[in-house]
């Protein structure tokens, strides 16, 4: 009963070269991903009607600038930790 909301943030490391890092930020509601930011694509992409509307708005607003900075701040900053384990 109720609703389930989840945000999943991932850094995908394909090589030790920092150019091979991908940041993905997924938004899930009731087990269905409705919007995703992918640093390789460089913008939000919606997967449901609600997600498409959010993606259009977020790609024009400050949310996009925040997400674009996460690859550097969140993934590249922690790359040494990832490779040392």
N, C-alpha and C positions, 0 to 999 in steps of 0.2 A: 504494500500500500504506500502511496506517496510517489514522489518523483525522485529520480536519480540524476545528479549532475556531476560531471567529472571533467577535469582538464588534464591532459596527458602531454608532458613536455619531454621530448627526446632529442638527444644528440647522437647522430649516427656517424661513427668514425670509420672511414673506409681505408685510411692509410695514416701513417705518422705525419705526413705532410698536412699542415693546417688547412690547405686548400681543399682537402678531401672530407671536410666536415659538413654535415647537413643538420639544420635545426628544424624540428617539426613540433608544432603546437596544435594539438587537436582538442576540440570542444565536443563533448558527448552529452546527450540528453536522453535518458531512458534507453541506454545501450545503443543508441544510434549516433554516429558521428555526423554533426550537422555543419561544421565549419572547420577548416584547417589552414594554418599558415605553414608554408614550406619555404625555407630560405633559398632553395634551388629555384623555385618558381618566383619567389620575391614578392608574393602577395597572398592574401586570403582567398580561399576557394570555398564556395558553399556547396553542400551536397543535398540539402533539402530546400524547400521554398523559404523557410525562415533563415536558413544558412546563407542562401544566395543574397537575400536582402541585407543581412548583416555584413557579408563580404563586400558588397558594393559600398556600404556606408563606412566600414572600417578601412577599406583601401583608400578612401578619400580623407580620412581623419587622422588624428594623432596616434591611433592604435598601430598603424602600419609602421611609423617611425620607431615606435617602441619595439616591435617585433624584429625589425631589421637590425636593431642593435643587440638583440639577444644572442645571435650567433657569436659575436665577439665577446660579449659580457659573460654569457652562460656556458657556451660550448668551448670556445678557444681558451678561456680562462681555466677551465677544468681539464683540458686535454692531457696535461702531464699526469694528473691523478688517474685518468682513465688508462693511460699507457703503462703506468707503474704497477697496476694491479693485475 
